[in-house]
Amino acid sequence: MWRQKREFFWTEKVRSEKSCPSELWRPVIELMGRGSRLASSTIAAVDFNRFMDDKVARVRASTNGAAPLQYTTAPLGCSLHWFNQLTTDDVVAALRQLPDKQSATDPMPTRLMKQHVDVFTPF
């Protein structure tokens, strides 16, 4: 019954908001915790460095004494002989296929990157 109600809720939500995608995605974004905090420009480099040092120390402490990683060889017949080189056209095509949405943490708006794709692709 719970599963049916949940399915009905989301089906109705999609049906009623299909003409307004921002309204449709708002609850999903909220549930995922995205966009709830904007990046602050007031964080000092020293504070950021301390945060990262502490985070690395916590990860190391939590994995201290863990068994070493086990690596296995690639299965028989599995090999990688070459990489296909990407062309500028490949990069342009990939960038143009990106959705126009973006996150507050993106360094550049997707719309701007797509508008100036020919300038960025050589780099």
Number of C-alpha atoms within 10 A of each C-alpha: 6 7 8 8 10 11 12 12 12 12 11 12 15 16 11 12 13 12 10 10 10 11 14 17 14 13 12 11 13 11 9 10 10 14 13 10 9 10 11 7 6 6 9 10 9 9 10 11 11 12 12 12 11 12 12 12 12 12 10 12 10 10 10 9 8 8 7 6 6 5 6 6 6 8 7 6 6 8 8 6 5 6 6 5 7 8 11 15 12 11 16 18 12 11 17 15 10 13 10 12 8 13 12 13 12 9 8 11 14 17 15 10 17 19 12 11 17 14 11 14 15 11 6
